[in-house]
Amino acid sequence: MKLQRHFILEARPPLTRVEFQATHPRGSIAVDGYLPEGPWLDLDAVQANLNHHEAVDRLGTRCSTAQGVIGVRMGRFEAFFHEGIHFWANDCDPDVATLLWVLENPARMRGVLNPLFNKMLHILDMLDTTAATYPFPMDFDLGEYHWIFEPYFEAQQRGIIEQKEPKEYERIIDDCHLHLERYLTGKPGRVEIETGFDTLALHSGWGMFRAHGSLSRMGIVAAGHFAFVLVRERPDGGWTYTLQRTSDGVRFPLQRLFTALNTREGGEERWGGGDTVGGSPRVAGSKLTPAEVAEVINDVLARDTGTGRTDSRRGGDRRTG
């Protein structure tokens, strides 16, 4: 089975399914937000989309890797393995890296009795589905899991991810695969878990924070904030923002916020995401400052009578006037 990797990292308008199917070859699998639509499979075209970000019930949809694993184990991708796979991605995060490993190692995935892999998959699925806010107990062994993907988290902290270099993405994924192989042989490493964060601003119904580590969102939620914005400065002088609520039961109207931020931002690449998490354009980032983003969000919340002003520290419906 042949698999070709394609990392398309230039800023562009979001693809539609029609455009994807007209411009990508047979055997193409779009993964984890490359095609911002719900998951689908077309056996006639031998094409598929594995995604859990846009146009889905986020908490009711398995992460892209979990979709891939159950697909391999249930024979969903046999036509792809016969013809060859074109793997299309615009990120190299743990979900993308692990899904690529699964598709490159289908024979090892067909047997379900692999306790180490299944444990890692459960953690990945819970953390990725909830965008790293799932309340694992702090004595749960997350150190091994985060060691597997330490090459990605380290590159993220150093600003390498935002540089959008395909060769760097390949290196990061290959390093994660090496760690995964060591983990599966029972020889993992371990890293200290970081849940700390800086509070940049607290607004009515939400907060703006800077993460210290890969599990800072868990710390933010543990502190009682169920609607928030994460801010990260980029090497190019722009900004990366993540807008998040812990569930669709928290009144923080993400789609209306994305629409308003797109109007303010301009540009071809768009703000967007699902019903619990999304953010600034994946490739280009944002030119808006944190103060400007806060202004847009507060304006939407003030005008949106259906949403009102929610107490982010409780996730309830406490109106403030």
Backbone bond lengths (Angstrom), bond angles and torsions (degrees), N, CA, C in turn:
res aa  C-N    CA-C-N  psi(-1)  N-CA   C-N-CA  omega(-1)  CA-C   N-CA-C  phi
1 M - - - 1.457 - - 1.527 109.40 -
2 K 1.317 115.96 129.28 1.455 120.88 179.95 1.521 109.76 -102.67
3 L 1.333 116.47 135.17 1.452 121.05 175.91 1.522 109.19 -129.02
4 Q 1.329 116.10 126.56 1.457 122.00 177.01 1.527 109.38 -108.09
5 R 1.327 115.73 130.61 1.463 121.34 179.22 1.533 109.70 -91.54
6 H 1.328 116.03 137.28 1.463 121.41 176.02 1.528 107.99 -133.54
7 F 1.326 116.93 116.44 1.461 121.21 175.33 1.528 107.96 -110.30
8 I 1.324 116.12 108.00 1.459 122.88 -177.15 1.528 106.98 -102.07
9 L 1.326 116.53 107.61 1.454 120.88 -167.14 1.524 113.86 -117.31
10 E 1.331 118.23 1.53 1.452 118.01 177.83 1.523 110.37 -79.03
11 A 1.318 115.52 150.37 1.459 120.22 178.04 1.528 109.33 -66.22
12 R 1.326 116.44 135.22 1.465 121.91 179.54 1.514 108.93 -158.52
13 P 1.335 116.00 159.43 1.467 117.79 174.24 1.524 109.79 -62.95
14 P 1.327 118.09 153.38 1.465 119.82 -179.80 1.516 111.63 -64.14
15 L 1.332 116.31 140.40 1.457 121.70 176.66 1.521 110.95 -74.90
16 T 1.328 115.65 153.36 1.461 121.51 165.89 1.526 108.05 -102.75
17 R 1.312 116.02 165.35 1.461 119.54 177.63 1.526 110.95 -59.25
18 V 1.327 117.52 -41.78 1.472 120.90 179.70 1.516 109.95 -59.89
19 E 1.331 117.31 -45.96 1.470 120.54 179.92 1.525 110.94 -65.25
20 F 1.317 117.04 -41.99 1.459 120.24 179.62 1.522 110.72 -60.65
21 Q 1.316 116.54 -47.69 1.458 119.35 -175.68 1.523 112.03 -69.56
22 A 1.331 117.44 -26.70 1.461 120.69 179.78 1.521 112.73 -80.45
23 T 1.329 117.62 -21.06 1.464 120.38 -171.72 1.523 113.99 -116.38
24 H 1.328 118.71 -6.60 1.457 121.42 -177.44 1.526 109.62 -116.16
25 P 1.334 117.85 144.34 1.469 121.11 -172.47 1.521 112.85 -73.68
26 R 1.325 114.45 169.80 1.456 120.13 172.49 1.529 109.34 -58.75
27 G 1.320 114.74 147.93 1.451 119.42 -177.61 1.515 113.84 86.30
28 S 1.341 117.40 2.87 1.462 120.71 -176.65 1.528 111.24 -77.72
29 I 1.328 116.02 131.22 1.462 122.89 172.63 1.521 107.38 -122.20
30 A 1.328 116.61 115.00 1.462 121.93 174.13 1.527 107.76 -84.98
31 V 1.332 117.12 135.29 1.457 118.96 -172.18 1.523 111.82 -126.65
32 D 1.320 115.18 137.52 1.453 125.13 162.58 1.527 114.29 52.01
33 G 1.336 116.61 50.37 1.455 120.45 174.68 1.512 115.00 101.54
34 Y 1.336 118.69 -6.05 1.465 119.39 175.74 1.530 109.40 -60.05
35 L 1.322 116.65 -43.72 1.459 122.86 171.13 1.523 106.67 -109.11
36 P 1.339 118.36 107.33 1.470 120.82 -170.76 1.524 113.62 -77.95
37 E 1.318 115.60 63.16 1.462 122.59 177.58 1.527 108.32 -140.10
38 G 1.328 115.95 168.20 1.448 119.93 177.42 1.516 112.05 -63.99
39 P 1.339 118.56 162.74 1.464 121.46 -177.65 1.514 112.52 -66.70
40 W 1.339 115.68 145.13 1.469 121.56 176.43 1.520 109.32 -154.80
41 L 1.334 115.46 163.93 1.469 123.49 178.72 1.520 108.13 -136.91
42 D 1.330 117.38 129.79 1.464 123.73 176.26 1.525 107.87 -122.47
43 L 1.335 116.63 100.99 1.466 120.02 -177.14 1.519 112.27 -73.15
44 D 1.331 118.71 -26.95 1.461 120.38 177.51 1.528 111.07 -66.00
45 A 1.333 116.19 -42.85 1.462 120.54 178.68 1.520 112.11 -87.56
46 V 1.336 117.35 -10.66 1.472 123.70 -172.56 1.534 108.43 51.48
47 Q 1.314 114.98 59.68 1.459 122.80 177.64 1.525 108.61 -139.54
48 A 1.330 115.62 154.40 1.455 119.37 -178.23 1.521 110.39 -154.49
49 N 1.317 115.14 160.36 1.464 122.42 173.03 1.519 107.95 -127.70
50 L 1.332 116.96 122.82 1.452 123.06 175.16 1.524 107.37 -112.26
51 N 1.310 116.65 109.18 1.455 120.65 -171.84 1.523 109.28 -153.72
52 H 1.320 116.25 148.62 1.462 119.81 175.18 1.525 110.26 -138.51
53 H 1.313 117.17 22.19 1.461 121.98 -177.55 1.527 111.78 -99.13
54 E 1.322 116.76 -66.03 1.458 120.97 -173.75 1.525 111.42 -97.02
55 A 1.347 114.87 149.30 1.470 123.15 172.18 1.525 112.90 58.51
56 V 1.325 117.00 35.69 1.461 121.66 177.74 1.526 109.34 -140.03
57 D 1.327 115.37 164.04 1.464 122.07 164.85 1.519 105.70 -80.65
58 R 1.335 117.33 103.67 1.461 121.20 -169.45 1.521 112.12 -57.42
59 L 1.322 117.74 -49.57 1.463 119.50 -177.36 1.522 112.11 -72.20
60 G 1.330 117.55 -16.78 1.455 121.02 179.08 1.520 113.48 -98.92
61 T 1.337 117.74 7.56 1.461 122.25 -176.62 1.519 109.21 -122.31
62 R 1.320 117.26 130.19 1.461 120.54 -179.15 1.521 110.11 -70.70
63 C 1.336 116.89 153.18 1.458 120.59 178.52 1.525 109.75 -62.68
64 S 1.332 116.37 164.55 1.469 120.57 -173.60 1.527 111.85 -60.27
65 T 1.333 117.25 -39.41 1.467 119.66 178.45 1.519 111.13 -63.64
66 A 1.323 117.55 -44.23 1.463 120.12 179.28 1.517 110.91 -62.35
67 Q 1.336 118.02 -37.45 1.461 120.72 174.49 1.525 110.26 -61.62
68 G 1.336 115.69 -41.07 1.458 119.44 179.49 1.514 113.17 -67.33
69 V 1.331 117.06 -41.30 1.467 120.92 -179.07 1.524 110.77 -63.53
70 I 1.330 116.93 -49.74 1.462 118.24 -178.84 1.522 110.19 -66.54
71 G 1.342 117.29 -31.17 1.467 119.93 176.31 1.515 112.22 -64.99
72 V 1.340 116.82 -43.97 1.468 120.32 178.15 1.514 110.36 -64.04
73 R 1.318 116.98 -45.03 1.462 120.86 -175.33 1.528 112.30 -69.42
74 M 1.328 117.07 -24.48 1.459 120.68 -178.99 1.526 113.04 -104.22
75 G 1.340 118.05 10.17 1.458 121.59 174.61 1.518 115.73 78.62
76 R 1.325 117.41 20.51 1.462 120.32 -174.62 1.525 113.22 -72.86
77 F 1.333 117.40 -24.73 1.460 120.34 -171.95 1.529 112.95 -114.24
78 E 1.327 117.46 22.00 1.469 119.50 -177.64 1.521 111.76 -60.31
79 A 1.332 118.10 -37.23 1.469 120.42 178.77 1.526 110.85 -64.12
80 F 1.317 117.07 -34.66 1.470 120.92 179.06 1.522 110.46 -69.61
81 F 1.336 116.39 -41.70 1.459 119.02 179.92 1.529 110.34 -66.40
82 H 1.322 117.54 -29.83 1.463 121.36 178.66 1.527 110.97 -72.79
83 E 1.332 117.16 -44.48 1.469 120.62 -175.30 1.524 112.93 -88.33
84 G 1.322 118.09 -23.61 1.458 121.88 -173.26 1.520 110.05 106.48
85 I 1.326 115.82 149.91 1.467 121.57 -173.99 1.525 110.18 -114.07
86 H 1.328 115.61 134.90 1.457 123.14 165.23 1.529 106.76 -104.80
87 F 1.318 116.06 116.19 1.467 123.55 -174.76 1.524 107.87 -100.06
88 W 1.349 117.25 115.16 1.462 122.33 -174.76 1.521 110.10 -111.88
89 A 1.345 117.01 122.61 1.458 121.23 -177.20 1.522 109.97 -144.12
90 N 1.329 115.57 158.67 1.464 120.43 172.99 1.525 110.96 -127.46
91 D 1.330 116.07 21.29 1.457 121.21 178.25 1.521 107.89 -151.30
92 C 1.331 116.25 171.81 1.478 120.30 178.49 1.519 109.47 -137.65
93 D 1.338 116.98 32.30 1.458 121.22 -177.00 1.522 110.92 -73.95
94 P 1.340 118.72 176.39 1.471 120.03 -176.42 1.524 114.24 -55.77
95 D 1.329 118.12 -36.79 1.467 120.22 179.68 1.513 110.83 -65.09
96 V 1.331 117.51 -45.65 1.470 121.38 179.01 1.521 110.41 -65.59
97 A 1.328 116.97 -45.99 1.469 120.53 -177.64 1.522 111.42 -61.14
98 T 1.331 117.05 -43.54 1.469 119.56 -177.74 1.519 111.17 -72.40
99 L 1.328 118.14 -38.96 1.458 120.62 176.96 1.521 110.75 -60.49
100 L 1.317 117.14 -40.93 1.465 119.84 177.60 1.525 110.35 -62.11
101 W 1.326 117.39 -43.47 1.472 120.25 178.18 1.527 110.67 -60.63
102 V 1.327 117.20 -41.23 1.470 121.09 179.35 1.521 110.74 -60.89
103 L 1.332 116.77 -46.20 1.461 120.25 -177.74 1.528 112.19 -71.83
104 E 1.322 117.28 -23.67 1.462 120.90 175.91 1.528 112.24 -84.60
105 N 1.333 117.38 -12.00 1.464 121.75 -177.98 1.524 111.53 -132.05
106 P 1.321 118.25 54.19 1.468 119.28 -174.63 1.521 113.65 -62.43
107 A 1.338 117.51 -34.73 1.469 119.06 -178.43 1.527 110.97 -62.56
108 R 1.331 117.28 -34.31 1.460 120.94 -179.91 1.523 111.84 -76.88
109 M 1.327 116.66 -15.49 1.460 120.96 -179.04 1.527 113.05 -92.83
110 R 1.306 117.55 -17.55 1.471 119.30 -173.47 1.511 112.10 -71.09
111 G 1.315 117.92 -24.06 1.456 120.59 173.70 1.519 110.11 -90.88
112 V 1.310 116.99 127.08 1.463 119.74 -174.00 1.528 112.57 -84.73
113 L 1.330 117.68 -13.52 1.463 120.32 -175.91 1.522 110.62 -86.85
114 N 1.311 115.52 71.71 1.453 122.56 176.78 1.525 106.72 -131.73
115 P 1.339 117.67 83.68 1.467 120.58 -170.82 1.523 114.16 -56.52
116 L 1.334 117.30 -40.13 1.463 119.00 -178.64 1.525 111.28 -65.28
117 F 1.330 116.30 -46.57 1.461 118.35 179.36 1.525 110.45 -65.03
118 N 1.327 117.35 -42.55 1.464 120.04 -177.73 1.529 111.35 -63.57
119 K 1.329 117.59 -36.54 1.459 120.35 176.00 1.521 110.81 -64.07
120 M 1.338 116.60 -46.30 1.456 120.76 179.05 1.527 110.90 -61.87
121 L 1.345 116.54 -40.86 1.459 120.73 -179.83 1.528 111.12 -63.91
122 H 1.329 116.59 -39.48 1.471 119.59 178.69 1.527 110.49 -61.65
123 I 1.323 117.06 -45.52 1.466 119.76 179.50 1.522 110.19 -63.18
124 L 1.332 116.41 -46.65 1.464 120.54 178.71 1.519 111.57 -58.03
125 D 1.324 116.47 -45.90 1.464 120.97 -177.66 1.525 110.85 -62.44
126 M 1.331 116.86 -45.56 1.467 119.88 -178.80 1.524 111.16 -67.67
127 L 1.329 117.59 -43.89 1.461 119.65 -178.39 1.523 111.61 -70.60
128 D 1.325 117.66 -40.26 1.466 119.01 -176.92 1.523 110.94 -75.12
129 T 1.324 117.61 -37.21 1.462 120.29 178.23 1.525 111.04 -62.94
130 T 1.332 116.70 -38.89 1.463 120.68 -178.78 1.520 112.23 -96.99
131 A 1.350 117.41 10.77 1.473 122.31 -177.96 1.526 110.57 51.81
132 A 1.326 114.96 51.03 1.472 124.33 171.95 1.518 113.45 65.91
133 T 1.332 117.51 32.49 1.471 119.94 175.95 1.524 112.81 -118.43
134 Y 1.328 118.44 0.88 1.468 119.97 -178.00 1.528 110.07 -60.20
135 P 1.329 118.04 132.38 1.474 120.33 -172.17 1.518 113.86 -81.16
136 F 1.338 117.16 63.24 1.463 118.49 169.60 1.525 109.15 -61.04
137 P 1.328 118.28 141.92 1.468 119.16 174.79 1.522 109.93 -63.15
138 M 1.327 116.64 146.67 1.459 119.75 -174.26 1.523 112.83 -66.77
139 D 1.363 117.92 -18.49 1.456 118.88 176.24 1.533 111.86 -88.68
140 F 1.334 116.52 0.81 1.461 119.89 174.41 1.523 108.06 -69.55
141 D 1.331 117.27 141.89 1.462 120.57 -171.13 1.532 110.61 -78.03
142 L 1.339 116.32 83.04 1.458 121.07 176.19 1.524 112.27 -92.77
143 G 1.328 116.83 -10.75 1.457 119.81 -178.60 1.512 113.20 -62.66
144 E 1.354 117.28 -39.94 1.463 120.39 177.42 1.520 110.67 -66.75
145 Y 1.330 115.80 -44.27 1.465 119.91 179.86 1.527 110.33 -57.33
146 H 1.309 117.42 -47.45 1.463 119.55 -176.46 1.517 112.12 -73.11
147 W 1.316 117.32 -23.19 1.465 118.74 172.46 1.526 110.84 -65.88
148 I 1.322 117.72 -37.89 1.470 120.49 178.71 1.516 110.29 -54.25
149 F 1.328 116.57 -41.84 1.463 120.74 -174.22 1.530 112.55 -106.69
150 E 1.332 116.01 19.29 1.460 120.26 178.79 1.533 112.46 -56.23
151 P 1.346 120.20 -37.47 1.472 118.26 177.89 1.526 112.87 -57.73
152 Y 1.335 117.12 -36.60 1.469 119.60 178.42 1.524 111.06 -72.17
153 F 1.333 117.29 -48.92 1.458 120.01 -176.44 1.530 111.11 -62.63
154 E 1.328 116.80 -37.74 1.460 120.37 178.38 1.527 110.20 -65.84
155 A 1.335 116.93 -43.92 1.465 120.53 178.84 1.527 111.13 -63.80
156 Q 1.328 116.14 -35.35 1.462 120.20 178.07 1.527 110.44 -64.69
157 Q 1.336 117.23 -45.05 1.455 120.61 -179.14 1.525 111.81 -66.04
158 R 1.322 117.64 -30.00 1.470 121.59 -178.54 1.524 112.87 -87.53
159 G 1.328 117.63 -0.51 1.459 120.25 178.71 1.514 114.54 81.56
160 I 1.340 117.10 9.12 1.469 120.00 -177.52 1.525 110.83 -71.25
161 I 1.334 117.77 -34.85 1.460 120.70 -178.07 1.530 110.09 -58.78
162 E 1.352 116.86 -42.89 1.457 120.28 -177.10 1.524 113.54 -69.95
163 Q 1.326 117.95 -13.77 1.459 119.94 178.24 1.526 112.17 -73.89
164 K 1.342 117.13 -17.43 1.459 123.34 172.06 1.529 112.70 55.19
165 E 1.318 115.96 52.74 1.464 122.01 176.13 1.528 108.76 -102.87
166 P 1.337 118.28 114.99 1.473 119.85 -178.24 1.525 113.71 -54.41
167 K 1.329 118.17 -39.24 1.463 119.97 -179.90 1.529 111.11 -63.74
168 E 1.325 116.91 -36.30 1.457 120.06 176.97 1.526 110.44 -66.71
169 Y 1.327 116.65 -39.90 1.456 119.66 177.51 1.522 110.69 -61.70
170 E 1.324 116.55 -42.17 1.465 120.41 177.30 1.528 110.32 -60.73
171 R 1.332 117.03 -44.56 1.464 120.59 -178.88 1.526 110.78 -63.68
172 I 1.321 116.75 -44.50 1.466 120.45 -179.40 1.525 110.57 -60.62
173 I 1.327 116.30 -45.56 1.460 119.98 -179.44 1.527 110.90 -65.56
174 D 1.329 117.27 -43.25 1.470 119.42 178.73 1.533 110.97 -61.61
175 D 1.329 117.56 -38.66 1.461 120.52 178.23 1.530 110.56 -66.86
176 C 1.334 117.43 -40.36 1.465 120.09 175.94 1.526 110.69 -62.09
177 H 1.330 117.24 -38.57 1.466 120.55 178.56 1.526 110.98 -64.92
178 L 1.329 117.42 -38.23 1.464 119.68 176.49 1.524 110.74 -62.63
179 H 1.323 116.50 -42.65 1.467 119.94 177.32 1.528 110.79 -63.71
180 L 1.331 116.36 -40.94 1.464 120.39 179.79 1.528 110.68 -62.10
181 E 1.321 117.12 -41.93 1.463 120.34 179.17 1.532 110.80 -63.20
182 R 1.317 117.01 -40.46 1.476 119.53 177.69 1.518 110.13 -64.79
183 Y 1.315 116.83 -41.19 1.466 120.89 178.13 1.522 110.50 -59.79
184 L 1.333 117.48 -43.51 1.453 121.40 -176.99 1.525 112.92 -70.06
185 T 1.328 117.42 -19.27 1.469 120.27 175.48 1.528 111.37 -91.62
186 G 1.328 116.37 5.75 1.462 120.19 178.10 1.509 114.05 81.08
187 K 1.347 117.78 21.47 1.461 121.30 -179.06 1.533 110.14 -127.46
188 P 1.320 117.22 58.36 1.461 119.13 -177.46 1.522 112.45 -81.99
189 G 1.319 114.22 163.24 1.453 119.96 166.98 1.524 108.80 -95.24
190 R 1.309 115.67 -171.16 1.462 119.94 -179.30 1.525 108.44 -153.85
191 V 1.321 116.94 140.74 1.456 121.35 177.45 1.527 109.04 -124.63
192 E 1.325 115.29 158.72 1.447 120.64 175.61 1.529 109.56 -74.59
193 I 1.320 116.38 139.60 1.457 121.98 -179.07 1.523 109.26 -87.21
194 E 1.332 116.77 132.82 1.455 122.92 -179.56 1.517 109.79 -115.28
195 T 1.336 116.20 116.69 1.466 120.87 179.14 1.523 112.34 -115.61
196 G 1.327 117.48 8.61 1.450 120.82 -177.03 1.524 112.80 -75.60
197 F 1.324 115.96 164.30 1.462 121.35 -179.18 1.525 109.30 -160.26
198 D 1.331 115.60 158.52 1.458 122.33 173.04 1.523 108.76 -102.96
199 T 1.305 116.89 136.26 1.459 121.80 175.70 1.524 108.68 -89.95
200 L 1.329 116.32 114.98 1.455 121.28 179.70 1.522 111.91 -88.22
201 A 1.339 116.57 -37.43 1.464 120.68 179.69 1.514 109.06 -165.77
202 L 1.323 116.42 145.51 1.454 122.35 172.85 1.519 108.14 -117.78
203 H 1.325 115.86 123.10 1.453 122.92 -179.42 1.525 109.08 -114.37
204 S 1.310 115.71 173.67 1.453 120.01 178.06 1.527 109.14 -70.61
205 G 1.323 116.39 108.37 1.455 121.07 176.97 1.508 115.71 98.38
206 W 1.351 117.88 -8.61 1.466 118.50 -177.88 1.522 109.25 -164.79
207 G 1.346 115.00 166.41 1.453 120.25 177.72 1.512 111.53 -132.91
208 M 1.327 116.20 161.01 1.465 122.45 177.76 1.526 107.52 -119.23
209 F 1.347 116.28 127.56 1.455 121.42 -171.25 1.527 111.25 -135.87
210 R 1.332 115.02 160.25 1.465 122.49 170.47 1.524 107.45 -116.57
211 A 1.329 116.38 124.86 1.461 121.30 -176.57 1.526 111.14 -78.84
212 H 1.325 115.92 143.97 1.462 121.49 173.12 1.523 111.66 -90.05
213 G 1.337 117.23 -31.14 1.453 120.46 -175.32 1.507 111.31 -152.88
214 S 1.325 115.16 -173.37 1.463 120.69 -172.53 1.523 113.30 -71.38
215 L 1.347 117.64 -18.03 1.460 119.97 179.07 1.529 112.33 -113.08
216 S 1.316 116.62 21.96 1.460 119.69 178.66 1.525 111.88 -62.49
217 R 1.329 117.19 -31.59 1.467 118.83 179.55 1.530 110.51 -63.38
218 M 1.327 116.85 -35.08 1.457 119.68 176.27 1.521 110.06 -62.74
219 G 1.340 116.11 -38.88 1.448 120.01 177.18 1.517 112.93 -67.38
220 I 1.340 116.27 -37.62 1.464 120.79 178.56 1.523 110.23 -63.26
221 V 1.331 116.72 -44.81 1.463 120.29 179.76 1.524 110.08 -67.90
222 A 1.333 117.33 -39.14 1.458 120.25 178.31 1.533 111.12 -61.40
223 A 1.340 116.48 -28.01 1.463 120.87 176.93 1.523 111.88 -79.77
224 G 1.329 116.82 -2.61 1.453 120.49 173.82 1.509 115.87 101.58
225 H 1.336 118.89 9.41 1.461 121.34 -179.18 1.529 109.20 -97.39
226 F 1.312 117.59 114.31 1.458 121.89 -177.13 1.521 112.77 -103.53
227 A 1.332 118.26 -1.73 1.469 123.27 174.14 1.521 106.90 -141.09
228 F 1.335 117.23 127.02 1.458 118.08 -173.11 1.527 111.19 -161.05
229 V 1.328 114.07 166.74 1.460 123.22 175.24 1.516 107.95 -124.91
230 L 1.329 116.59 129.07 1.457 121.84 172.81 1.519 109.27 -97.31
231 V 1.324 116.25 139.68 1.460 122.90 -177.11 1.520 108.79 -119.82
232 R 1.335 116.09 132.57 1.462 120.29 173.50 1.523 109.40 -139.03
233 E 1.327 116.57 126.36 1.452 121.09 177.65 1.527 109.78 -75.84
234 R 1.334 115.80 145.26 1.456 121.86 -177.42 1.527 110.26 -107.09
235 P 1.330 117.13 153.60 1.468 119.65 178.80 1.526 113.35 -60.64
236 D 1.348 117.48 -25.17 1.460 120.13 -178.12 1.525 113.14 -85.26
237 G 1.332 117.36 6.41 1.447 121.34 179.33 1.514 114.11 91.49
238 G 1.331 117.07 -6.29 1.455 121.19 177.64 1.516 111.15 -89.48
239 W 1.335 114.94 -163.87 1.460 120.99 -174.67 1.522 110.27 -137.03
240 T 1.321 115.82 146.71 1.455 122.89 169.77 1.525 108.14 -112.89
241 Y 1.326 115.65 125.83 1.464 121.01 -178.92 1.522 110.10 -120.57
242 T 1.316 116.17 140.82 1.459 122.77 169.83 1.518 107.77 -118.76
243 L 1.329 116.64 123.14 1.462 122.32 174.23 1.516 107.41 -102.68
244 Q 1.325 117.23 131.28 1.462 119.03 -172.01 1.518 111.75 -149.57
245 R 1.321 114.54 146.18 1.459 122.64 165.27 1.520 106.43 -132.57
246 T 1.316 117.42 154.98 1.451 119.40 -172.55 1.520 112.80 -73.64
247 S 1.328 117.77 -24.14 1.458 120.69 177.42 1.519 108.75 -162.12
248 D 1.327 115.74 171.09 1.457 119.41 177.73 1.523 111.56 -74.39
249 G 1.337 117.40 -1.69 1.453 120.97 172.92 1.515 113.18 -83.82
250 V 1.335 117.14 -6.36 1.463 122.13 177.27 1.517 108.30 -97.13
251 R 1.303 117.16 127.59 1.461 121.08 -173.23 1.534 110.95 -84.41
252 F 1.317 114.31 87.64 1.461 123.68 176.69 1.525 104.80 -142.73
253 P 1.346 118.81 95.55 1.475 123.09 -162.45 1.529 113.29 -74.80
254 L 1.305 116.67 82.61 1.453 121.15 -171.09 1.523 113.21 -57.00
255 Q 1.327 118.51 -45.91 1.461 118.60 -175.65 1.525 111.36 -64.77
256 R 1.319 117.79 -38.13 1.464 119.84 176.52 1.526 110.75 -68.32
257 L 1.316 116.26 -35.86 1.466 119.45 176.68 1.525 111.07 -65.30
258 F 1.341 117.33 -43.02 1.468 119.75 178.04 1.529 111.06 -60.88
259 T 1.337 116.50 -41.90 1.464 120.30 179.35 1.524 110.72 -60.78
260 A 1.321 116.55 -46.47 1.459 120.23 -179.43 1.528 111.82 -66.10
261 L 1.325 117.21 -39.46 1.460 120.14 179.40 1.527 111.35 -68.83
262 N 1.338 117.61 -35.22 1.464 120.04 175.10 1.523 111.13 -63.95
263 T 1.330 116.80 -39.51 1.457 120.23 177.86 1.522 110.49 -62.12
264 R 1.315 117.20 -42.35 1.461 121.83 -179.97 1.533 111.42 -71.32
265 E 1.328 116.48 -37.55 1.467 121.07 -173.80 1.521 112.17 -76.77
266 G 1.356 116.69 -47.21 1.458 119.13 -169.94 1.520 109.98 73.59
267 G 1.322 117.33 -172.88 1.454 120.84 178.54 1.515 112.33 89.77
268 E 1.330 115.41 161.72 1.462 120.36 -175.76 1.520 112.35 -78.19
269 E 1.330 116.72 -46.29 1.458 119.41 179.79 1.524 108.79 -73.23
270 R 1.317 116.60 144.35 1.449 120.30 -166.33 1.527 113.44 -115.86
271 W 1.354 115.21 150.02 1.450 120.96 161.79 1.533 107.76 -65.82
272 G 1.313 117.61 147.74 1.451 118.88 178.41 1.511 111.57 175.10
273 G 1.332 115.18 -178.57 1.453 121.36 179.85 1.510 110.42 157.01
274 G 1.307 116.04 -160.17 1.452 121.81 -176.65 1.510 112.05 -100.56
275 D 1.340 114.73 -155.33 1.459 119.14 -173.55 1.524 113.34 -87.95
276 T 1.338 117.67 -6.73 1.461 119.06 176.36 1.524 113.45 -125.75
277 V 1.325 118.80 -18.53 1.464 119.57 -177.76 1.523 109.85 -156.12
278 G 1.300 115.43 147.48 1.466 123.08 176.32 1.515 107.95 -175.58
279 G 1.339 115.58 -160.95 1.449 115.83 179.47 1.501 113.83 169.12
280 S 1.319 114.54 -156.59 1.458 122.24 -176.10 1.523 110.33 -69.62
281 P 1.347 117.65 165.27 1.465 120.17 179.96 1.520 112.21 -50.70
282 R 1.328 116.53 133.25 1.466 121.03 -172.76 1.525 112.09 -61.70
283 V 1.322 116.78 -41.23 1.461 119.88 -173.37 1.520 111.29 -90.83
284 A 1.316 117.64 -54.46 1.459 121.27 -172.39 1.514 113.60 -81.22
285 G 1.332 117.90 -21.03 1.447 119.85 -174.22 1.522 111.00 71.68
286 S 1.316 115.82 -161.02 1.463 121.27 -176.49 1.522 110.81 -124.23
287 K 1.330 115.77 147.72 1.465 121.67 172.65 1.522 111.59 -93.48
288 L 1.336 117.45 -8.93 1.451 121.09 -178.32 1.525 110.32 -73.63
289 T 1.319 117.02 139.06 1.460 121.03 176.19 1.528 109.53 -78.61
290 P 1.330 118.14 162.45 1.468 119.16 176.01 1.523 113.18 -55.38
291 A 1.322 117.43 -37.74 1.465 119.51 178.53 1.518 111.38 -64.28
292 E 1.330 117.63 -37.97 1.461 120.83 179.17 1.527 110.88 -69.69
293 V 1.331 117.31 -40.13 1.464 120.49 177.42 1.523 109.79 -62.41
294 A 1.322 116.92 -44.22 1.464 120.31 178.66 1.521 110.97 -61.40
295 E 1.319 117.29 -39.34 1.466 120.81 179.23 1.520 110.90 -61.47
296 V 1.340 116.62 -44.68 1.464 120.42 179.56 1.523 110.32 -63.26
297 I 1.329 117.07 -47.07 1.468 120.47 -178.32 1.524 110.93 -61.23
298 N 1.306 116.87 -47.05 1.463 119.60 -178.49 1.523 111.91 -65.40
299 D 1.327 117.08 -32.83 1.461 120.04 177.04 1.525 110.55 -66.05
300 V 1.342 116.84 -42.76 1.464 120.32 178.11 1.523 110.40 -63.80
301 L 1.318 117.31 -45.16 1.460 120.21 -178.83 1.529 111.34 -64.38
302 A 1.315 116.36 -35.11 1.458 119.35 179.72 1.524 111.93 -70.19
303 R 1.349 116.20 -33.12 1.465 120.06 -177.54 1.516 113.26 -89.62
304 D 1.313 117.41 -19.48 1.460 121.28 -173.06 1.526 109.81 -87.65
305 T 1.308 116.19 90.34 1.466 119.69 -178.10 1.519 111.77 -65.98
306 G 1.367 117.40 -22.34 1.460 119.77 177.72 1.506 112.23 -73.78
307 T 1.341 116.11 -19.42 1.455 119.87 -178.36 1.513 111.16 -104.49
308 G 1.313 116.22 -37.81 1.448 119.44 -177.57 1.511 111.38 65.56
309 R 1.296 117.15 -163.59 1.451 122.16 178.78 1.517 108.66 -111.98
310 T 1.293 115.21 108.50 1.463 121.05 -172.09 1.513 111.09 -91.30
311 D 1.306 116.42 146.10 1.459 121.68 174.56 1.520 108.56 -80.91
312 S 1.332 117.31 101.90 1.462 120.84 -174.91 1.519 112.10 -65.12
313 R 1.300 117.94 -20.69 1.465 119.50 -178.61 1.514 111.72 -80.69
314 R 1.336 116.91 -8.18 1.452 120.37 177.86 1.517 111.98 -125.09
315 G 1.333 117.12 -24.48 1.457 120.70 -179.47 1.511 111.71 77.09
316 G 1.304 118.83 12.37 1.458 121.45 -178.00 1.499 112.57 -95.69
317 D 1.312 116.40 -157.30 1.449 122.65 -172.48 1.528 110.14 -120.21
318 R 1.315 116.74 51.04 1.451 120.13 -179.00 1.518 109.28 -85.60
319 R 1.303 117.68 104.70 1.457 122.38 179.73 1.534 109.34 -75.28
320 T 1.322 115.81 147.11 1.463 119.76 -176.15 1.520 111.34 -118.95
321 G 1.295 117.33 22.47 1.450 118.65 175.59 1.494 113.47 122.42
